[in-house]
Structure formats: structure tokens, C-alpha cells
């Protein structure tokens, strides 16, 4: 994981990665996993981020992604 935090992606690479995640239907799985890690105490974050993640997950599910 440390390698990923050091990796700097260009905006184009970020957009490409996001597109792949959406097309492969991994986006909702990733967001759901992040929420689970926070809820189980494996990760810490602000309440605002939790709300944003929950809202994003709802939108992804509604979109069928």
C-alpha cells in the first residue's frame, strides 16, 4: 500500500482508472469496502467523509455500477 500512496497519477490516468473501475463494476465494491474498514475501526476518518462515502455508494447502486 505504501507504494500506492507514493504513486502520482496524472489527471488523465486518474480519469482512465475511474473509467475502468466503473466499467468493471468495481467502484461500488471499493466504496463499500472502504466503509466497512471505517466501521470496523481498521481505518479512521472524519464524519464528513463517511457521509460522502455513503452518499456515493447510494448513487453508484442507483446507477447500477
Residue frames as a rotation matrix with the C-alpha (Angstrom) as fourth column:
UNK 1
0.563 0.827 0.000 0.00
0.827 -0.563 0.000 0.00
0.000 0.000 -1.000 0.00
UNK 2
0.260 -0.541 -0.800 2.87
0.270 -0.755 0.598 2.37
-0.927 -0.372 -0.050 0.67
UNK 3
-0.718 -0.527 0.455 3.78
0.544 -0.017 0.839 2.12
-0.434 0.850 0.298 -2.99
UNK 4
-0.056 0.796 0.603 0.33
0.942 -0.158 0.296 3.36
0.331 0.585 -0.741 -3.99
UNK 5
0.725 0.335 -0.601 0.47
0.570 -0.783 0.251 6.40
-0.386 -0.524 -0.759 -1.74
UNK 6
-0.152 -0.865 -0.477 3.75
0.138 -0.497 0.857 7.39
-0.979 0.064 0.195 -3.36
UNK 7
-0.531 0.016 0.847 2.33
0.825 0.238 0.513 6.93
-0.193 0.971 -0.139 -6.86
UNK 8
-0.362 0.386 -0.848 1.29
-0.155 -0.922 -0.354 10.19
-0.919 0.004 0.394 -8.51
UNK 9
-0.245 0.381 0.891 -1.21
0.883 0.467 0.043 9.81
-0.399 0.798 -0.451 -11.32
UNK 10
-1.000 -0.015 0.001 -1.85
0.013 -0.867 0.497 12.46
-0.007 0.497 0.867 -13.90
UNK 11
-0.361 0.929 -0.082 -5.41
-0.641 -0.311 -0.702 13.70
-0.677 -0.201 0.708 -14.31
UNK 12
0.016 0.318 -0.948 -5.67
-0.942 0.322 0.093 11.64
0.335 0.892 0.305 -17.49
UNK 13
-0.713 -0.347 -0.609 -4.51
-0.151 0.925 -0.349 8.50
0.684 -0.157 -0.712 -15.65
UNK 14
-0.882 0.445 0.155 -6.96
-0.160 0.025 -0.987 9.18
-0.443 -0.895 0.049 -12.82
UNK 15
-0.060 0.894 -0.444 -9.81
-0.910 -0.231 -0.343 9.52
-0.409 0.384 0.828 -15.29
UNK 16
-0.167 -0.086 -0.982 -8.77
-0.702 0.710 0.057 6.31
0.692 0.699 -0.179 -17.05
UNK 17
-0.954 -0.215 -0.208 -8.59
-0.001 0.698 -0.716 4.42
0.299 -0.683 -0.666 -13.76
UNK 18
-0.594 0.801 0.071 -12.01
-0.427 -0.239 -0.872 5.70
-0.682 -0.549 0.484 -12.74
UNK 19
0.035 0.597 -0.802 -13.45
-0.999 0.046 -0.010 4.71
0.031 0.801 0.598 -16.13
UNK 20
-0.506 -0.299 -0.809 -12.06
-0.360 0.925 -0.117 1.18
0.784 0.232 -0.576 -15.78
UNK 21
-0.990 0.134 0.045 -13.43
0.004 0.341 -0.940 0.83
-0.142 -0.930 -0.338 -12.24
UNK 22
-0.283 0.944 -0.171 -16.87
-0.694 -0.324 -0.643 1.94
-0.662 -0.063 0.747 -13.38
UNK 23
0.032 0.269 -0.963 -16.89
-0.934 0.351 0.067 -0.26
0.355 0.897 0.263 -16.47
UNK 24
-0.596 -0.346 -0.725 -15.75
-0.137 0.933 -0.333 -3.30
0.791 -0.099 -0.603 -14.49
UNK 25
0.454 0.885 0.104 -18.32
-0.157 -0.036 0.987 -2.51
0.877 -0.464 0.122 -11.79
UNK 26
-0.130 -0.610 -0.781 -15.67
0.790 0.413 -0.454 -2.34
0.600 -0.676 0.428 -9.06
UNK 27
-0.535 -0.145 0.832 -16.46
-0.125 -0.961 -0.247 1.18
0.836 -0.236 0.496 -7.90
UNK 28
0.414 0.772 0.482 -19.30
-0.641 -0.128 0.756 0.23
0.646 -0.622 0.442 -5.54
UNK 29
0.725 -0.226 -0.651 -17.27
0.458 0.864 0.211 -2.69
0.514 -0.451 0.730 -4.18
UNK 30
-0.354 -0.933 0.068 -14.37
0.624 -0.290 -0.726 -0.39
0.697 -0.214 0.685 -3.40
UNK 31
-0.378 0.295 0.878 -16.56
-0.504 -0.861 0.073 2.22
0.777 -0.415 0.474 -1.71
UNK 32
0.718 0.691 -0.082 -18.38
-0.356 0.466 0.810 -0.47
0.598 -0.552 0.581 0.26
UNK 33
0.391 -0.676 -0.625 -15.06
0.714 0.651 -0.257 -1.96
0.580 -0.346 0.737 1.37
UNK 34
-0.591 -0.601 0.538 -13.83
0.190 -0.753 -0.630 1.46
0.784 -0.270 0.559 2.49
UNK 35
0.087 0.728 0.680 -16.99
-0.708 -0.436 0.556 1.99
0.701 -0.530 0.477 4.55
UNK 36
0.836 0.210 -0.506 -16.59
0.100 0.850 0.518 -1.45
0.539 -0.484 0.690 6.15
UNK 37
-0.087 -0.957 -0.278 -12.96
0.718 0.133 -0.683 -0.73
0.690 -0.259 0.676 7.04
UNK 38
-0.576 -0.057 0.816 -14.05
-0.311 -0.907 -0.283 2.51
0.756 -0.417 0.505 8.73
UNK 39
0.417 0.862 0.289 -16.94
-0.661 0.069 0.747 0.87
0.624 -0.502 0.598 10.58
UNK 40
0.807 -0.140 -0.574 -14.73
0.357 0.889 0.285 -1.94
0.471 -0.435 0.768 11.89
UNK 41
0.894 -0.429 -0.125 -12.08
-0.145 -0.542 0.828 0.51
-0.423 -0.722 -0.547 13.07
UNK 42
0.363 -0.793 0.489 -9.42
0.848 0.499 0.180 -0.56
-0.386 0.349 0.854 10.56
UNK 43
-0.491 -0.452 0.744 -9.37
0.704 -0.710 0.034 2.97
0.513 0.540 0.667 9.16
UNK 44
-0.140 0.415 -0.899 -10.15
0.731 -0.569 -0.377 6.32
-0.668 -0.710 -0.224 10.73
UNK 45
-0.674 -0.044 0.738 -11.71
0.598 -0.620 0.509 9.30
0.435 0.783 0.444 9.03
UNK 46
-0.933 0.356 -0.048 -13.89
-0.291 -0.827 -0.481 12.34
-0.211 -0.435 0.875 9.57
UNK 47
-0.305 0.921 0.245 -17.68
0.303 0.337 -0.892 12.05
-0.903 -0.198 -0.381 9.84
UNK 48
0.226 0.354 -0.907 -17.98
-0.653 -0.636 -0.411 14.16
-0.723 0.686 0.087 6.69
UNK 49
-0.598 -0.528 -0.604 -16.06
-0.802 0.403 0.441 11.58
0.011 0.748 -0.664 4.66
UNK 50
-0.863 0.343 0.370 -18.26
0.208 0.910 -0.359 8.75
-0.460 -0.233 -0.857 5.95
UNK 51
0.112 0.955 -0.274 -21.36
0.045 -0.280 -0.959 10.65
-0.993 0.095 -0.074 4.84
UNK 52
0.060 -0.169 -0.984 -19.79
-0.912 -0.410 0.015 11.36
-0.406 0.896 -0.179 1.45
UNK 53
-0.891 -0.438 -0.119 -18.90
-0.452 0.827 0.335 7.68
-0.049 0.353 -0.934 1.00
UNK 54
-0.556 0.765 0.325 -22.42
0.369 0.578 -0.728 6.60
-0.745 -0.285 -0.603 1.95
UNK 55
0.318 0.671 -0.669 -23.96
-0.335 -0.581 -0.742 9.09
-0.887 0.461 0.040 -0.48
UNK 56
-0.292 -0.525 -0.799 -21.61
-0.942 0.016 0.334 7.93
-0.163 0.851 -0.499 -3.22
UNK 57
-0.953 -0.059 0.296 -22.47
-0.058 0.998 0.012 4.30
-0.296 -0.005 -0.955 -2.58
UNK 58
-0.078 0.995 0.058 -26.19
0.242 0.076 -0.967 5.06
-0.967 -0.061 -0.247 -2.88
UNK 59
0.328 0.154 -0.932 -25.61
-0.719 -0.600 -0.352 6.88
-0.613 0.785 -0.086 -6.18
UNK 60
-0.653 -0.651 -0.387 -23.49
-0.752 0.500 0.429 4.04
-0.086 0.571 -0.816 -7.54
UNK 61
-0.774 0.429 0.466 -26.14
0.250 0.883 -0.398 1.47
-0.582 -0.192 -0.790 -6.61
UNK 62
0.234 0.909 -0.346 -28.88
-0.024 -0.350 -0.936 3.55
-0.972 0.228 -0.060 -8.21
UNK 63
0.208 -0.263 -0.942 -26.79
-0.924 -0.368 -0.101 3.78
-0.320 0.892 -0.320 -11.37
UNK 64
0.973 0.203 0.108 -26.20
-0.171 0.954 -0.246 0.04
-0.153 0.221 0.963 -11.34
UNK 65
0.392 -0.909 -0.142 -22.45
-0.509 -0.086 -0.856 0.43
0.766 0.408 -0.496 -11.09
